[in-house]
Amino acid sequence: MIPTSSHSGMTQNGVPHLTSPNYLEDIIGGHLWLGSICILGGIWHILTKPFAWARCALVWSGKAYLSYILAAIYVFGFIAYCFVWFNNTAYPSEFYGPTRPEASQAQAFTFLARDQRLRDNMGSA
């Protein structure tokens, strides 16, 4: 069971979503939760041998280990990308500047406001 706080972020249909925490405490709690899972998983991997199917399916060499690590870095980078893209709590634009979606929305709003001010036909813009 994933721990949730009373003030977790919600999506439009009311279901909690991974990239929607509204408070910094939720983000820190998520880091603690996932960090403890990673530490316990590391201890488990140190104490146990790989399963038979894993010994047969995976390559056991230095190059293979490096490729597995690169794949894990890619996955974690994609997860960080999702938080930066969808959540303003994890990546506040007040500190780091607007993300691309925020900048494009601001640009679109600027043109929309200009066109409304000039009373141009919105279909021809």
N, C-alpha and C positions, 0 to 999 in steps of 0.2 A: 504494500500500500504506500502510495506517495503522500508524504505529509503536506497538508495544505494549511494555510493560515486563514483567519477570518476575513482578511482584506486582500485575497489574491485577485489578480486581474480576471476579467471575464470577457468572453467574446460576445458577439451580438445575440447568439441564442442562449446565453447564460451558462455555457459549459466552460470550466476553467481550461485554459490553453497554455502550453509551455512557454510561448513567447509573449505572454501578456501580464507579467507581474507589474503592479502599479507602484510598489514601494521598494526602496533599496533593501529593506530587511528581507523581502522575499528573494531577491537576487542573491544576497549573502547566504541566506538559508539554503538556497538551491546549490550554491557552491559547496557549502559544508556537507550537504546530503550526498552530492555526487562525488565529492572528494573522499568521503568515508567509504562509499561503495567501491571506488577505484583502489583504495588502500586494502580493503578486505579482499577484493579480487586479486590484487597482487600477491597478498599473503597466501591465498588459495592456490595460485599458480606456482608459487615457490614450493609449497608443501606437497602438491600432488603431481603425478605424471600425466602427460597428455593421454587422452583417450585413444583407443586403437584406430578409430577412423581418422583422427587428426594426424597420427603418426604416418598413416598411409597417404592421406590426401595432401598434406603440406610438405613443402621442401624445407629441409633443415640445413641451411647454409647461412653464411654471413650476408650474402647478397639478398637472400630471401627475407631474413630478419629486417634488413634495411628497407626493403620494399613494403613489408607489413607495417613498419613504423611510418613510412611515408603515407600509406593508405590511411592510417589512424590520424595522422596530422591533417590530412585532407578532410576527413569526416568531422573532426573537431573544428576545423576552419569553417566548414559549411554551417555547422551549428552556430558558431559565433556570427557568421554572416546573417543568419536568420534573425538573431537577436538585434543586430545593428539595423537591419532593414525594417523590422516590424515593431521595435520597441524603443520608445524615447526615454525610458527609465534607464535601460542598460547603456545607451549611447546618447546622452543629452546633447542636443544641438546647441544649447547655450554655451557648452564648453568646447565642443569639437567642430562646430559649424553644421550646416544642414546636410543631410544625406541626399543622394540623388533624387529619390522620390519627393522629398520636401522641397528641394530646389526646383524641380520641374513643376510641382504644384504651385509654388510661388510664382514662377514665370508665367504659367498658364493663367493664374489669377490676375497678374499684372496686365496681361493682354486683354483679358475679359473686362477688367475695370476700365481700361483705356477705350475699348470698343464701345462699352456702354456709355462712357462719357461723351464719346464722339457720335453716339447714336447710329453707329454703323450697323449694317445688316450682319447678324452673327453667322449666318450661313455662308457669307462670302469671305469671312475672315480666315 
